[in-house]
Each structure stands twice: as C-alpha cells, then as structure tokens.
Amino acid sequence: MSVPIFVPCDSAALAVGADEVATAIAREADLRGVELEVLRNSSHGMFWLEPLVEVQTEQGRLAYGPVTAADVPGLFEAGFYRGGDHALALGLTQEIAYLKRQERLTFARMGLTRPLSLADYQQHGGFAGLRAALAMGAAAVVQEVLDSGLRGRGGAAFPAGIKWRTVASATATQKYLVCNADEGDSGTYSDRMTMEGDPFMLIEGMAIAAIAVGATQGYVYIRSEYPHAVATMRAAVQLATQAGFLGANLLQSGKSFQLEVRKAAGAYVCGEETAMLESIEGKRGVVRAKPPIPALKGLFGQPTVINNVITLASVPIILARGAAFYKDFGVGRSHGTLPIQLTGNVRFGGLIEKAFGVTLRELVYGFGGGSASGRSVSAIQVGGRSFTEFYHGLAHGVADEEVGFGVAVPVVALV
C-alpha cells in the first residue's frame, strides 16, 4: 500500500524548490522500490519551513522541513516514509507550536487538502454552509451574517451583513457579486494563499452571498501578478460548475449563479472598488465619485455586492456552524478571527490566524521568534501608514469599531 507524502504546491513553496523536492522524492522512491504517493497539498503558511514535507502515519502527519532536493536521499536512508528520525524531523504537524496556538477558522483546511480536490474539500466540511444557506432562505442568510458581526476584511471594516441587506432590498432585474482579489499591498499574501490553497471555500462563500442578495452573476477580480491563483481559481470554478455547486441550477435548488475569473489590469488603483468595477466593464481603471454607492449602482449600473477574499471566505463557516459560534471569537465589538501576515526580519515568517485581541508582542515574539538577525526589534510596521490606527488598537490588544480592524494585516518587523 502506497504511503501518502505531501509536498505543498503554494507559490511560496514553489519559489523555494517544492517542485524539485516532489520530483526528487518520486525518483528516489522509484530507485529504492518504495511505494509512495506524492500528493500536492496547500501550504500551512509556515513559510520558514518551506518546502515542508509531510508523511501520513497512524498517529497523524509527521513533518520534515525545510527540505531541499539534496536532502531527499538522506530522508530515505532514515526511513522518513515510516516516520524515521532525521535532523529535519519536526514531529506531528498539528503539534507545531506555530499552528497549535492559532485559532484557525477561515484557514482550517490550509495544509490539509489538495486545492482542486472536491472530495478533500467536502471531507473537511466543505459546502455544509452552502447547503445550510439553501435550506434557510435568502433573508435568513443575511440575518445570520449580520448576527455574526462579520466586518469587511478588506480595510474599511464595514459590516458585511448591512452591505448584503442593502443589495438584497434593491429592486433590479440583475444583481452582481464581485470579489476584490487585487491584493497589492506589500507583505500581503492571505488572499493568494486562499485562492491557491482553498479555492472552493471562496467559491462557496460567493455562492452563499449570491443566494442571500439575489445575484446571478459573479466575478473574482484577481491581481495579474498571481498567475497560479488565476489558474487555480479558473480550474476550481470549472470543477464546481460541473459538480453543480455553481451554474444554472445550483444543487438542484432552482437558484442560478454563474462565476467568472477576471485577471486584473495590473494597476494598483484597481484595488479600489469602483476603479475595479470600471476595469471589469472593460474601461480604464478610474475611481468613481460617490454617491451612488456600488450597492445601489455598481457593476454595469446594477446593485452590486463587493467584498474582498477573506470576507467571503469567512462566510461558509458562519453558515455551517452558526453566527453565535463565529461571534464567540474576538473581543469587544470585533468578532471572529483575522489572518495576519508576518514578514520582514523575523525568524518565523508566515500566516497566522488569531481571534481579535492579539498583541503585537505576541505576534512578533511569540510567533515570529523575534528578529532573524538576533538584534532587538526597534520598529514594527503594520501594513504601512494606511493601517496606523489599526496598529494603535492591535498594540494594546483591544478592538475599536471605528478603525479598520477588518484588514488582513501584514506585520513587518524592522531593526
């Protein structure tokens, strides 16, 4: 019986040789007559350990990393495929402190599943939220999102349910749903990880939103510098449509929702929602004057819901587990969890998902391990000057509904 070996296919892992490692493992196994099955999974987001190789055992997945192609013969000599000891052995993946100390709701499947496997996605709870939404009805779905306290994770922190309710109440023969995936700020990659690693989660979140507001056409507007994300999302949309999770008769419900992936125009300004709408319409990306707001007059002049990737990706678990479950995470009036991207001069850079209320000290020292150079951290930049207010709140471990606590925050440590 073949032993499952997991090697990530995330862009960050590919950049440091994951393809070469996967090829070397397959070649070495063939030379030694060892029956292995190399599976390309999503990344856990522990980027300092990439390429991370995992072996499925009865106790769970055992991790080895970071692995290079040159390390592969030594791993076989140590019998890593049987859980053998090696200098790169990290123990059970689920016991690695960086992961164990997180509250992973949106990123719960990351590292566990193959991105384009519908079977893997459903085995780990996928589409439970969509089925619940279809059983509840549109108005109840909007209310559930309102009750969850979910705010936009794109920066403005506007309550998602209010935006949905506005579009749902609008009278129009056509409504649209647009996912803003034009992730262009330095140090950000949570959107890319989601689209490359768990694309069906975003598709499910968009389908739920479409049911809630009555939209029948959706667009995912993806940064042009993300070719792997574009390719993965297009393949996932095709698979989901063939399986009935998208299309003219969504899960035999009589609901219609078509989804299209659009590659962005390569202009930073198109990350602004109205400039993005102009681009989707085939025009130059120019910011529109408001009012009217896109919820009433958006894409092609019709009522349009615009949310970013993490906002929509947070929706499936809210519908699957209930608003009360999601709302129980966080502090004050900031509910749920937040993906935090730790980069720069830190020992352990990567993706962290924590409930609101985490401090900068815990992020930079508890997760990041302090500076990679060993020197004292003398400055921390939280997403640049646009997130200055966010930094003030996060540093004190509190949440304030008046500041942009919805963003997927890049934290850069400087010395």
Secondary structure by P-SEA (a helix, b strand, c coil): cbbbbbbbccaaaaaacaaaaaaaaaaaaaaacbbbbbbbbbbccccccccbbbbbccccbbbbccccccaaaaaaaacccccccccccccccccccccccccccccccccccccccaaaaaaaccaaaaaaaaaccaaaaaaaaaaacccccccccccaaaaaaaaaaccccccbbbbccccccccccaaaaaaaccaaaaaaaaaaaaaaccccbbbbbcccccaaaaaaaaaaaaaaaaacccccccccccbbbbbbbbbcccccccccaaaaaaaaacccccccccccccccccccccbbbbbcaaaaaacccccccccccccccccccccbbbbbbbbcccccbbbbbbccccccccccccccccccccccccccccccccaaaaaaaaaaccccccccccccbbbbbcc
